[in-house]
Amino acid sequence: MKRVGRTYVIEIGFTSTQAYKAAQIANVYTQAHVDDQFSANFDATRRASDWLLPRIQDCA
């Protein structure tokens, strides 16, 4: 996996003598990366919400 230039695009590849196997491995790695990013963003949003909600309730 490598970052493409200064973008948030990443390039994922895998080399094998069997094209189907290489595609499977690259796809599984890609899905794991996407799942990890989603989980990290969800956790950050949950923490921000947990911090903000009591403050909003105090103002009401």
Secondary structure, DSSP 8 states (H G I E B T S, - for coil): -EE-TTSS-EE-----SSHHHHHHHHHHHHHHHHHHHHHHHHHHHHHHHHHHHHHHHHH-
